[in-house]
Amino acid sequence: MNSLLAHVDHVIGAAGGSPLYLIGAEHLAGVFALVVLPIGAFVIRRRGTPDLAPLQWLLAGLLAASAAIHAGLAIGSDHGAGLSVLFVVDAVLLGLVTRRVLNGSPAGRLGVAVLVGSIGAYWMSALRGEAPDQVGLATKLIEILALAIVVRPAPNQSRLRSVAGSIAIVTFALGTATSSWIGAFRASAAEPGAIAGHHVDAGSVAPPGTIFPEVPLRDATPAERAAANNMVEAARIALARYADPAVAAADGYHVTGLAGIDFHASNPAYEHDERVLDPAHPETLVYAVAPDGRPVLMGAMFLMPKIGSPGPTIGGPLTVWHAHQHVCFSLTPPALAGLLSPLGACPIGTIDVPLTPEMIHIWIVPGAPEPFGDLDEAWKRAYLRAIASRS
């Protein structure tokens, strides 16, 4: 069963991507459990259809869906016996509330307590660093909708209670999104060494928005180290002329608005010239601005011409490429504006880019601790301060 789930997990999501945008293998059993809902509906129909309002039918369906998913998670989860027991308890309580609704009774305080408890448990799990996925998020949104139906204002209810109920539902939605963000980033930060070189090994988690290929942890061979060093040296020589942003602009790089310590100046002409990892024609130059206002060329980013094409790992584990998923992109002006939220939205005025081509950074500044991959922000700031102090 576990091997089947692992295979499906590989098929439905990009390997090495954040679970936030995927369905985890350990949660697929919860999805499969939803097939019991049509069976339950058939049994209810054979026994006689309850006389319920459409909204009560919707509430019963939402509660039953959450109960089925939790029952499936109890069977298929590999998080340990304690969590499986909690899934069973949650499924049973949700089932009891579903039965009450089908019998024509209100969900009442029991329904509110069960739904609030289930949502709160998800928050605590995420805040502890449990990587959230699409099954968990969908289940919580189902429960929030069910809770909204349960606490909806009655005709004779005071305006104050009505407003309080609305605020509570908005709070639960925002809390679920926020805790999911925190959980996704905490899960990826739990093993920083596993992703420092732009790769993930078994059991580690990539941060949201980034896809790292799954590669084995091993030392580079002497030939791979030599190839990586030669590439860095070739880039230093070829890119030296771009230390002056005016020269870069003359060659087609977009340096207008250069600011910050991670300014990416792209060259659209080079993005479609079919060159791959050409140190003389990088698709993007990376600049930073020192405290004295001086622009500093930090390195370059090389981009593959097509989505899905793997970049050449000339340095083996030293030169692992990466891609980005679900990044929000602004068209006016063209710029990265953030990541797709756990609730599936980008900032207003931006579009979701589901997947980018693979890319790799090469840092040409002297003493860079990691010539490929990520360059530590604290190191960059210290380097820029040192440059400013020498001027």
C-alpha positions in Angstrom: 0.0 0.0 0.0 2.8 2.4 0.9 4.6 1.8 -2.3 1.4 2.5 -4.3 0.9 5.7 -2.4 4.4 6.8 -3.0 4.1 6.1 -6.7 0.9 8.2 -6.9 2.5 11.0 -4.9 5.3 11.2 -7.5 2.7 11.3 -10.3 0.4 14.0 -9.0 3.2 16.5 -8.0 6.5 17.7 -9.0 9.2 15.8 -7.2 10.9 17.9 -4.6 8.1 20.5 -4.5 6.4 21.9 -1.5 3.6 19.6 0.0 1.6 22.8 0.3 0.6 22.6 -3.3 0.5 18.8 -3.6 -1.4 15.8 -2.1 0.9 13.9 0.2 1.1 10.1 -0.2 0.2 9.6 3.5 -3.1 11.6 2.9 -4.3 9.8 -0.2 -6.2 7.3 1.9 -8.3 10.2 3.1 -9.2 11.0 -0.5 -10.0 7.4 -1.3 -12.3 7.3 1.8 -14.6 9.8 0.1 -15.9 6.9 -2.0 -18.0 5.8 1.0 -20.1 8.9 0.7 -22.1 7.7 -2.3 -22.5 4.4 -0.6 -23.9 6.1 2.5 -26.2 8.3 0.4 -27.5 5.1 -1.3 -28.2 3.5 2.1 -30.0 6.6 3.4 -32.1 6.7 0.3 -33.1 3.0 0.7 -34.2 3.7 4.2 -36.2 6.8 3.2 -35.0 10.3 2.4 -35.1 12.6 5.4 -37.1 15.8 4.9 -34.4 18.4 5.1 -33.9 21.9 3.7 -31.2 22.1 1.0 -28.9 24.0 3.4 -29.2 21.1 5.9 -28.4 18.6 3.2 -25.3 20.6 2.3 -24.3 20.7 6.0 -24.7 17.0 6.3 -22.6 16.4 3.2 -19.8 18.6 4.4 -19.7 17.0 7.8 -19.8 13.5 6.3 -17.0 14.4 3.9 -14.8 15.6 6.7 -15.6 12.4 8.8 -14.8 10.2 5.8 -11.4 11.9 5.2 -10.4 11.7 8.9 -11.3 8.0 8.9 -9.2 7.5 5.8 -6.3 9.4 7.4 -6.5 7.2 10.5 -6.0 4.1 8.2 -3.4 5.5 5.8 -1.4 7.9 7.9 2.1 7.1 9.0 2.3 9.8 11.6 2.1 7.4 14.5 -0.6 5.7 16.7 -1.4 8.8 18.7 -2.3 10.9 15.7 -4.3 8.0 14.2 -6.3 7.8 17.4 -7.1 11.5 17.1 -8.2 11.1 13.5 -10.6 8.3 14.6 -12.0 10.4 17.4 -12.5 13.3 15.1 -14.2 11.0 12.5 -16.6 9.5 15.1 -17.6 12.9 16.5 -18.1 14.4 13.0 -20.2 11.3 12.2 -22.4 11.8 15.3 -23.0 15.4 14.3 -23.8 14.3 10.8 -26.4 11.9 12.2 -28.0 14.6 14.2 -28.4 16.8 11.2 -29.8 13.9 9.1 -32.4 13.3 11.9 -33.6 16.9 11.6 -31.9 18.2 14.7 -29.6 21.2 14.8 -25.9 20.6 15.0 -25.9 22.7 18.1 -23.1 23.3 20.5 -21.7 19.8 19.9 -21.3 20.6 16.2 -19.6 24.0 16.9 -17.2 22.3 19.4 -16.3 19.5 17.1 -15.7 21.8 14.1 -13.7 24.3 16.1 -11.7 21.6 17.8 -10.8 20.0 14.4 -9.8 23.3 12.9 -7.8 24.2 16.0 -6.0 20.9 16.0 -4.9 21.5 12.4 -3.5 24.9 13.4 -1.5 23.4 16.2 -0.2 20.7 13.9 0.9 23.2 11.3 2.5 25.5 13.9 4.6 22.6 15.2 6.1 22.2 11.8 3.8 19.6 10.2 4.0 20.2 6.4 0.4 21.0 5.2 -0.9 19.7 1.9 -4.0 20.1 -0.3 -6.0 17.4 1.5 -5.5 19.1 4.9 -6.3 22.5 3.5 -9.4 21.3 1.6 -10.7 19.5 4.7 -10.3 22.6 6.9 -12.1 24.7 4.3 -15.0 22.2 4.2 -15.2 22.4 8.0 -15.1 26.2 8.0 -18.0 26.3 5.5 -19.9 23.8 7.7 -19.2 26.0 10.7 -20.5 29.0 8.8 -23.8 27.1 8.2 -24.1 26.1 11.8 -23.5 29.6 13.3 -25.5 31.4 10.6 -27.7 34.1 12.1 -31.3 33.1 12.9 -34.2 35.5 12.0 -34.5 36.7 15.6 -30.8 36.8 16.4 -29.3 40.1 17.5 -27.1 42.1 15.1 -24.2 41.8 17.5 -24.2 38.0 17.5 -24.5 38.0 13.7 -21.5 40.3 13.3 -19.5 38.2 15.9 -20.3 35.0 13.9 -19.1 36.6 10.7 -15.9 37.8 12.3 -15.3 34.3 13.7 -15.6 32.7 10.2 -13.2 35.2 8.7 -10.8 34.6 11.5 -10.9 30.8 11.0 -10.2 31.2 7.3 -7.3 33.6 7.8 -6.0 31.5 10.7 -6.0 28.4 8.5 -4.1 30.2 5.7 -1.6 31.7 8.2 -0.9 28.5 10.0 -0.5 26.7 6.7 2.2 29.2 5.6 4.0 28.9 8.9 3.8 25.1 8.8 5.1 24.9 5.2 8.1 27.1 6.0 8.8 25.5 9.4 8.8 22.1 7.8 11.3 23.1 5.2 13.5 24.9 7.8 13.6 21.8 10.0 16.4 20.3 7.9 18.3 23.3 6.5 21.3 21.2 5.5 19.2 19.1 3.3 18.3 22.0 1.0 21.4 24.3 1.3 22.8 22.9 -1.9 19.5 23.2 -3.9 18.5 19.6 -3.5 16.4 17.5 -1.1 17.0 14.0 0.1 14.5 11.5 1.3 12.2 12.9 4.0 13.2 16.5 3.7 10.8 19.2 2.5 11.3 22.1 0.0 10.0 25.5 0.9 6.9 26.8 -0.8 7.5 28.1 -4.3 10.6 26.1 -5.0 11.2 22.7 -6.6 14.4 20.9 -5.8 15.2 17.7 -7.5 15.7 14.7 -5.3 19.3 13.7 -5.5 21.4 11.4 -3.3 23.8 13.0 -0.8 27.3 12.3 -2.0 30.6 14.0 -2.4 31.5 15.4 -5.8 34.2 13.6 -7.7 37.5 15.4 -8.4 36.4 15.8 -12.1 33.1 17.3 -11.0 34.8 19.7 -8.6 37.2 20.8 -11.4 34.3 21.4 -13.8 32.5 23.4 -11.2 35.5 25.6 -10.4 36.2 26.1 -14.1 32.7 27.3 -14.7 32.9 29.8 -11.8 36.2 31.1 -13.1 34.9 31.4 -16.7 31.9 33.3 -15.4 34.1 35.7 -13.5 36.1 36.5 -16.6 33.1 36.7 -19.0 30.9 38.8 -16.7 33.6 41.3 -15.5 32.4 43.8 -18.2 28.9 43.9 -16.6 30.3 45.4 -13.3 29.1 48.6 -14.9 25.3 48.4 -15.2 25.4 50.8 -18.2 27.3 48.1 -20.2 24.7 45.6 -19.2 21.9 47.9 -20.3 23.6 48.4 -23.6 23.6 44.6 -24.1 19.9 44.3 -23.4 19.7 43.7 -19.6 16.9 45.4 -17.7 18.7 47.3 -15.0 16.2 50.1 -14.6 15.3 50.5 -11.0 18.3 48.7 -9.7 17.9 48.4 -5.9 18.2 46.1 -2.9 20.6 43.2 -2.5 19.1 40.7 -4.9 18.2 42.6 -8.1 17.7 40.3 -11.0 18.3 42.0 -14.4 16.9 39.8 -17.1 17.8 39.8 -20.8 14.8 38.6 -22.8 16.9 38.1 -26.0 19.1 35.6 -24.2 16.1 33.6 -22.7 15.3 32.3 -26.2 18.6 31.9 -27.9 18.9 28.2 -27.1 22.3 28.7 -25.3 22.6 26.6 -22.2 24.9 27.6 -19.3 26.9 29.9 -21.4 29.0 32.0 -19.0 29.2 34.8 -21.6 25.5 35.0 -22.2 23.6 34.5 -18.9 19.9 35.0 -19.0 19.9 37.2 -15.9 22.5 39.2 -14.0 22.2 39.6 -10.2 23.2 42.9 -8.7 23.2 44.3 -5.1 23.5 47.9 -3.9 26.2 48.6 -1.3 25.4 50.9 1.7 27.3 53.7 -0.1 25.0 53.4 -3.1 27.4 51.6 -5.4 25.9 48.8 -7.6 27.8 45.5 -7.2 27.6 42.6 -9.6 27.1 39.5 -7.5 26.7 36.8 -10.1 24.3 35.5 -12.7 21.3 33.2 -13.1 21.2 30.8 -16.0 17.8 29.6 -17.2 16.9 26.5 -19.3 15.0 27.4 -22.5 12.1 25.1 -21.9 9.9 24.0 -18.9 10.7 20.4 -17.9 14.2 20.4 -19.5 16.8 19.4 -16.9 19.8 21.6 -16.5 23.3 20.1 -17.0 24.8 19.2 -13.7 28.4 19.5 -14.8 29.6 19.6 -11.2 27.4 16.7 -10.0 26.0 17.5 -6.5 27.7 20.9 -6.6 25.6 22.2 -9.5 22.0 21.1 -9.0 19.4 23.2 -10.7 16.0 24.2 -9.3 12.7 25.5 -10.6 9.8 27.5 -9.1 6.2 26.6 -8.7 3.1 28.8 -8.2 4.9 32.1 -8.2 2.8 35.3 -8.6 4.1 37.5 -11.4 3.3 41.1 -12.0 3.1 42.2 -15.7 3.3 46.0 -15.1 6.1 46.2 -14.3 7.4 42.7 -14.9 8.5 41.4 -11.5 8.1 38.6 -9.0 5.3 39.6 -6.6 5.1 36.6 -4.2 3.8 33.1 -4.0 0.3 31.6 -4.4 -1.3 31.6 -1.0 -2.6 28.4 0.7 -6.1 29.6 -0.2 -5.2 29.6 -3.9 -4.9 33.4 -4.6 -2.2 35.7 -5.9 -2.1 39.4 -5.0 -4.4 41.6 -7.1 -2.9 42.5 -10.4 -0.6 39.4 -10.6 -1.0 36.0 -12.2 -0.1 32.6 -11.0 2.8 30.9 -12.9 2.4 27.2 -12.1 5.9 26.2 -13.1 9.1 27.8 -14.4 12.0 26.4 -16.3 15.0 25.1 -14.3 17.6 27.7 -13.3 20.9 27.9 -11.4 22.8 30.8 -9.9 26.6 31.3 -10.1 28.1 33.8 -7.7 31.3 35.4 -8.9 32.1 37.6 -5.8 35.3 36.6 -4.0 34.9 34.4 -1.0 31.3 33.4 -1.7 30.6 30.4 0.6 28.4 28.7 -1.9 29.3 29.5 -5.6 26.1 27.8 -6.7 22.6 27.8 -5.2 21.6 30.3 -2.5 23.9 32.9 -1.2 23.3 33.6 2.5 21.7 37.0 3.0 23.8 37.8 6.1 27.0 37.1 4.1 25.8 39.3 1.3 25.1 42.2 3.6 28.5 41.8 5.3 30.3 41.7 2.0 28.5 44.9 0.8 29.4 46.7 4.0 33.0 45.7 3.6 33.0 47.1 0.0 31.5 50.4 1.2 34.0 50.7 4.0 36.9 50.5 1.4 35.5 53.3 -0.7 
